[in-house]
């Protein structure tokens, strides 16, 4: 079994699981279609889940198990994941899966079962093989949580122990300045300053339309009440698969962005094919000319630019987002303001972007001051 992209319209698509005869697997297809259309998740999410479900359903088929017996023997599936190298094409091919990767795959499997139960395809009793259910009805009254009634707590049965996740490494200001010196166009400069100053996801940058840019002191004539120069992040189904994960919001912009954009427009006007496109960032030097840039194109460009700038590591677009959050919080910006700028649904997500560097940790220790008598033997 393998994953396959299903295009519903020019801009709307999802990924599903097909068998060896290229027929969709009904239980997986129903869930992935719901994930994309019913739950309004990104196409990339269905792609990730489809690959994981293809792995699980292939194991069920190869071991002669249906969904029920597969759930009963899920520990055997976990053992296979831990001992069998990855065969799917990608960066991890030939390697054993990490505990984090196994947990991510098991999430997709459990969600598949939950959807099948909700749709009536499986009996709810199958969930007992996937979750431990706690019942506090028989606890003493003083130990029960506030409130009355039956309370159940579900915890996954199959979870791999993981170490502390490595802290993400945000891009540094000196690295951004080196990238700017190595750029070959104002379009490249515009992308870099938007990533650095606005903290947008790459999908949000590439989904920008010219109508989303209100780069004037007032856009009241356009019916926009937001004061000052700003841009709007709008959630759409885009042909270049760019996706605004957190929905709609407005983000203020600095003068550097305005300056780079004005110069980029001059470059854009030299490409007649770009004139009819409403997308801000389009292909100007390679086919298809005038079409919106894709996330993969930006990632490959940023890797090449990192090498051209002489950096000792390859930068990724999301590292700019972490850097924006770090810089704002370090400069004393309230965390709720940072949350709104980044478009996080929860402030707990914003807290995960707090990444004090080694200098900050040392300064914190030094600030404790000396102890009296510390020099005595």
ABEGO torsion letter per residue (X at the ends): XBBBBBBABAABBBBBBBBAAGBBBAAAAAAAAAAAAAAGBBAAAAAAAAAAAAAAAAAAAAAGBBAAAAAAAAAAAAAAAAABBBABBEAABGBBBBAAAAAAAAAAAAAAAAAAAAAGABBAAAAAAABBBBBAAABBAAABBBEBEBBBBBBBABBBBBBBBBBBBBBBAAAAAAAAAABABAAAAAAAAAAAAAGBBAAAAAABBAAABBABABAAAAGBABBEBBBBBBBBBBAAGBBBAAEBBBBBBBAAAAAAAAAAAAAAAABAAAAABABABBBAABOBBGBBBBAAAAAAAAAAAAAAAGBABBBBAAAAAAAAAAAAAAAGBBAAAAAAAAGBABAAAAAAABBBBAAAAAAAAAAAEBBBGAABX
